[in-house]
Amino acid sequence: MNTTYIAISIVVLVVIAVLVYFTSRNRKEKSLSPLAGLAFGFIIAGLFFGQERWFGYGLLGIGVILAVVDILLKSRQK
């Protein structure tokens, strides 16, 4: 049952990524910063390693912290 939720979340993330890719091809917006990409990677890894709760939650926490740091850095640049 737990692996079902992980599989569903991964499929939903892939669908969202494909939709964002196709809708943003014509836009001239900035791509993800390296820190945001790293945060996204940690969050995905946290979903994959959700079986080990302490490890999965730790990876998710690191991803969220990196995302918040990236938001703060971008807000100070403007």
N, C-alpha and C positions, 0 to 999 in steps of 0.2 A: 504494500500500500504506500509506503514511504517513497519507494522508487518511482511509483506512478506520479506522485506530485512533482518529483524532480524532473521527470521526463516531460510532463506537461509544462512546467516552468521554462525548461530549455527550449521547447518548441515555440512557446509564446515569445520568448526573447529573440529567437531566430526570425520569426514572422515580423516582429517589430523592427528588427535591424534591416530586413529586406525592404519593408515599407519605407523606412527612413532613407535608405539608400536610393530607391527609385524616385521618391518625391523630392529629394534634395539634389538631384543631378543637375538641374538647371539653375540652381541658386548659387550665388557667389559668397557663401558663408564660410567662416573658418571651420576647419576640421577640429577634431578632439585634440586637446593638449596631451602631451605625454603623461602628465599626472592624472588626467581624467581617464585615459586609456588604461593606466595601471590600476586605478581604482575599479574600473569596470572588470578588469581581469581578476582582481581579488574577489569581487562579488561573485563572479561566475565560478571561481574555484571554490568559494564557500558553499555554493549550491551543489557542486560536484561532491565535495567532502562532507556533506550534511549528515552522513551516517555517524561519524565521530563528532558528537555535538560540540565539544570544547574546541576542536580544530576548525570545524565549519563556522561556528559563531565567531571565532577569532578572526578568520579570514574575512567574513562579512564585516566585522567591526573595523578591521584595517581598511577595507574598501570604502566604508562610509567616512571614516576619518580623512582619508586621502581626497575624497570627493569634496568634503567640507573645506579642506585646506585649499583645494583648487578654486572653489567658489570664492573664498576670501581673497586669494591672490588676484583673481580676475576683477573683483570688485574694487580693489585698491588701485589697479592700473588705470581705471577710467577716471 
